[in-house]
Amino acid sequence: MMANFFSQFESPSYMGVPLIAIAIVLPWILFPAPSSRWINSRLITIQGWFINRFTNQLMLPLNMGGHKWALLLTSLMIFLFSINMLGLLPYTFTPTTQLSLNMGFAVPLWLATVIIGMRNQPTIALGHLLPEGTPIPLIPVLIIIETISLFIRPLAL
């Protein structure tokens, strides 16, 4: 039985160690360290092939300016993939069920895209707040609604 109504939101722990810390650190331990050998092992070769194919598929629809995000997006996706795969093991904890981890990834990436959009193309970024062909009496209301939806986007996604 729960001791209090909000105890369901607490991070589970095992022998005093929070399971979210173990689940976040474990995927990085599983990655093999590169060596100075001429011939790589099968695991390193498969890992390199997977990362190259994944990055190629991720960057295919983007222009050359978007390729600077390749390292961040690829490492984030591999990290999330490995955490969720570890969550399939019995008696394990998946940290992506916690809102704190999801918001920790969502808010900085959302804020970066909004700030970069406002800095590089301010008219296009502000143009998204008002749909084309809007009647004049609805313009103030739609700008407020679109601004609210912009700030709610990290929570919704």
Secondary structure by P-SEA (a helix, b strand, c coil): ccccccccccccccccccaaaaaaaccccccccccccccccaaaaaaaaaaaaaaaaaacccccccccaaaaaaaaaaaaaaaaaaaaccccccccccaaaaaaacaaaaaaaaaaaaaccaaaaaaaaccccccccaaaaaaaaaaaaaaaccccc
